Amino acid sequence: MTARTFTLSLCVAALTAGTALAQGQPASAPQPPNTVQPQPQPPRAGSQRPAPPQQPAPAAVPAPGPPAPRRQFQAVNTRVDLSITDQRGGSAPIKRTLSVVVADGMTGSVRSQSEVLAVGSVPLNVDASPELLVDGKIRLGLNVQYDWPAPIENARDAPRGTVIKTALHDSLTLILDNDKPMIAAQSADPIGDRQVTVEVKATILR
């Protein structure tokens, strides 16, 4: 073996040993700094917010029920007789009568009007609404409008302050017995001595 070969062998052996040494002791990776993980802190007393109050559930709205059945009126008629007595002072009373036949629960009307010289229109109007009750009585709604002039020969020549005409308007609701008259209203003239009486009778027609 020559010196040159010997020297080359030593270099190869040294290189092999250095490689093995490098592979046997690998360089350690850099370690991260020692960090301390934060520990969870217990909640402080009174620091928690109270839970919001729960809203009450909306009340259920009941469904509307069926409408109340309409009262069935009886298939009968009622005759309403009205008598109006008009009296002034000591003179003889003047009487007006009228009648109207109305079905149970309905309304009957009478309209009468006269034209009086130097006075004008004089109406006599009546509205009657009878209703039969379970006990055999009659509930009667009554409207009366009655105007009658004073008995003056010539109204234009009457002295100042003379009452020429007085208007009467009654609106009543009565409970009547069948076929029994009742005085429904009595009115007095606000100035003179005139008195008007209204009498009514209701009769069930079977």
Secondary structure, 3 states (H helix, E strand, C coil): CCHHHHHHHHHHHHHHHHHHHHHHCCCCCCCCCCCCCCCCCCCCCCCCCCCCCCCCCCCCCCCCCCCCCCCCCCCCEEEEEEEEEEEECCCCCEEEEEEEEEECCCCEEEEEEEEECCCEEEEEEEEEEEEECCCCCEEEEEEEEEEEECCCCCHHHCCCCCCCEEEEEEEEEEEECCCCCEEEEEEECCCCCEEEEEEEEEEEEC
